[in-house]
Amino acid sequence: MNFQKLTILLSSLLLPSLFYQTFLLSQGFVQQIRVQKEIEKISREIETLRVSVSLQNSLSNLENFVKEKNLVKGNQIKFVEVLEGKTASK
């Protein structure tokens, strides 16, 4: 009879501890998933910024090219045919 009482006593002490540890473990997994989603979101933002910076650099390079070549903006283009080795102009 004493063995049964001891088993019940230990079970009543250890079972809540087991539940609490399971709860903490599940909270850790939930937090890990949240952090992973945040990392993915930030990674997408970084890639968007890289593309944006690359595009800005390209536009800046184009602007410098236009200034260096003294090119002007045309008012209207009706038809342009550029043959190999030829240059189109206004």
Residue frames relative to the residue before (quaternion, step in Angstrom):
aa qw qx qy qz dx dy dz
M 1.0000 0.0000 0.0000 0.0000 0.00 0.00 0.00
N 0.6350 0.5391 -0.3368 0.4389 3.58 1.01 -0.73
F 0.6189 0.5560 -0.3408 0.4379 3.56 1.09 -0.71
Q 0.6427 0.5163 -0.3184 0.4679 3.58 1.03 -0.78
K 0.6541 0.5077 -0.3123 0.4656 3.58 0.95 -0.84
L 0.6460 0.5142 -0.3094 0.4718 3.56 1.00 -0.84
T 0.6452 0.5161 -0.3100 0.4704 3.58 1.00 -0.83
I 0.6593 0.4959 -0.3002 0.4789 3.60 0.92 -0.86
L 0.6482 0.5186 -0.3125 0.4618 3.58 0.97 -0.85
L 0.6802 0.4740 -0.2891 0.4785 3.59 0.87 -0.92
S 0.6412 0.5211 -0.3253 0.4599 3.57 0.99 -0.80
S 0.6775 0.4892 -0.2990 0.4608 3.57 0.93 -0.85
L 0.6690 0.4665 -0.3049 0.4917 3.60 1.17 -0.45
L 0.7380 0.4441 -0.2345 0.4508 3.58 0.91 -0.88
L 0.6033 0.5952 -0.3629 0.3875 3.59 1.03 -0.70
P 0.6692 0.4634 -0.3290 0.4787 3.66 0.82 -0.77
S 0.6115 0.5421 -0.3498 0.4582 3.57 1.06 -0.68
L 0.6359 0.5233 -0.3178 0.4698 3.57 1.01 -0.83
F 0.6571 0.5043 -0.3071 0.4686 3.59 0.93 -0.88
Y 0.6557 0.5137 -0.3091 0.4589 3.57 0.96 -0.88
Q 0.6665 0.4895 -0.3077 0.4707 3.60 0.92 -0.84
T 0.6199 0.5242 -0.3357 0.4778 3.58 1.08 -0.70
F 0.6273 0.5306 -0.3220 0.4704 3.58 1.01 -0.81
L 0.6722 0.4923 -0.3016 0.4634 3.60 0.87 -0.92
L 0.6405 0.5265 -0.3179 0.4599 3.55 1.00 -0.82
S 0.6692 0.4863 -0.3040 0.4725 3.58 0.92 -0.87
Q 0.6157 0.5316 -0.3444 0.4687 3.60 1.07 -0.67
G 0.6304 0.5328 -0.3249 0.4616 3.56 1.05 -0.75
F 0.6486 0.5032 -0.3145 0.4766 3.59 1.00 -0.80
V 0.6419 0.5174 -0.3238 0.4642 3.57 0.95 -0.86
Q 0.6557 0.5026 -0.3083 0.4716 3.58 0.93 -0.87
Q 0.6400 0.5256 -0.3235 0.4576 3.58 0.98 -0.81
I 0.6432 0.5065 -0.3206 0.4763 3.61 0.99 -0.78
R 0.6394 0.5209 -0.3249 0.4629 3.61 0.96 -0.82
V 0.6627 0.4976 -0.3020 0.4711 3.56 0.92 -0.91
Q 0.6385 0.5252 -0.3262 0.4584 3.60 0.97 -0.81
K 0.6518 0.5010 -0.3143 0.4749 3.60 0.97 -0.83
E 0.6446 0.5124 -0.3189 0.4692 3.59 0.99 -0.80
I 0.6288 0.5237 -0.3294 0.4709 3.59 1.01 -0.79
E 0.6549 0.5049 -0.3129 0.4673 3.60 0.94 -0.85
K 0.6402 0.5217 -0.3214 0.4634 3.59 0.99 -0.83
I 0.6776 0.4806 -0.2886 0.4760 3.58 0.88 -0.93
S 0.6190 0.5391 -0.3397 0.4592 3.60 1.05 -0.72
R 0.6471 0.4990 -0.3201 0.4793 3.59 1.00 -0.79
E 0.6421 0.5170 -0.3224 0.4653 3.59 0.99 -0.80
I 0.6338 0.5234 -0.3275 0.4659 3.59 0.99 -0.82
E 0.6584 0.5006 -0.3146 0.4658 3.60 0.92 -0.87
T 0.6301 0.5229 -0.3279 0.4711 3.59 1.01 -0.79
L 0.6641 0.4947 -0.3021 0.4722 3.58 0.96 -0.83
R 0.6194 0.5359 -0.3481 0.4560 3.61 1.01 -0.72
V 0.6555 0.4954 -0.3068 0.4804 3.56 0.95 -0.90
S 0.6476 0.5266 -0.3159 0.4511 3.57 0.96 -0.86
V 0.6645 0.4882 -0.3016 0.4787 3.59 0.92 -0.89
S 0.6361 0.5239 -0.3252 0.4638 3.57 0.98 -0.81
L 0.6578 0.5009 -0.3017 0.4748 3.56 0.97 -0.88
Q 0.6387 0.5177 -0.3277 0.4655 3.60 0.95 -0.81
N 0.6512 0.5039 -0.3202 0.4686 3.57 0.93 -0.84
S 0.6414 0.5184 -0.3229 0.4644 3.59 1.00 -0.80
L 0.6679 0.4863 -0.3014 0.4759 3.57 0.93 -0.88
S 0.6266 0.5238 -0.3309 0.4729 3.57 1.04 -0.74
N 0.6492 0.5061 -0.3124 0.4740 3.57 0.96 -0.85
L 0.6408 0.5176 -0.3174 0.4699 3.58 1.01 -0.82
E 0.6408 0.5215 -0.3180 0.4652 3.57 0.97 -0.86
N 0.6558 0.4979 -0.3091 0.4759 3.59 0.94 -0.83
F 0.6312 0.5319 -0.3272 0.4600 3.59 1.00 -0.82
V 0.6547 0.5117 -0.3106 0.4616 3.58 0.92 -0.91
K 0.6631 0.4975 -0.3045 0.4691 3.60 0.95 -0.84
E 0.6699 0.5132 -0.3018 0.4436 3.58 0.91 -0.91
K 0.7372 0.4085 -0.2220 0.4903 3.60 0.99 -0.81
N 0.3743 -0.7471 0.4659 0.2911 3.60 1.34 0.01
L 0.2727 0.7647 -0.5312 0.2422 3.56 0.93 0.91
V 0.1953 -0.7688 0.5979 0.1149 3.57 -1.15 0.64
K 0.5377 -0.6205 0.4679 0.3269 3.53 -1.22 0.54
G 0.3572 -0.7293 0.5446 0.2095 3.57 -0.88 0.96
N 0.5161 -0.6509 0.4632 0.3088 3.56 -1.17 0.59
Q 0.8060 -0.0620 0.0878 0.5821 3.55 0.95 -0.89
I 0.1294 -0.7566 0.6358 0.0813 3.54 -1.06 0.78
K 0.2200 -0.7912 0.5579 0.1193 3.55 -0.66 1.09
F 0.7836 -0.1422 0.1334 0.5899 3.59 0.89 -0.90
V 0.0372 -0.7872 0.6155 0.0061 3.55 -0.91 0.88
E 0.0127 -0.7640 0.6451 0.0027 3.54 -0.90 0.95
V 0.0781 -0.7970 0.5989 0.0096 3.54 -0.60 1.14
L 0.1952 -0.7791 0.5894 0.0864 3.53 -0.63 1.17
E 0.6443 -0.5285 0.3807 0.4008 3.53 -1.18 0.50
G 0.8197 0.1967 -0.1771 0.5080 3.54 -0.88 1.00
K 0.6361 0.4961 -0.3307 0.4898 3.65 1.23 0.10
T 0.2979 -0.7299 0.5879 0.1812 3.53 -1.33 0.40
A 0.3016 -0.7380 0.5755 0.1822 3.57 -0.99 0.84
S 0.0217 0.7911 -0.6111 0.0154 3.57 -1.03 0.72
K 0.6148 -0.5677 0.4170 0.3547 3.53 -1.32 0.30
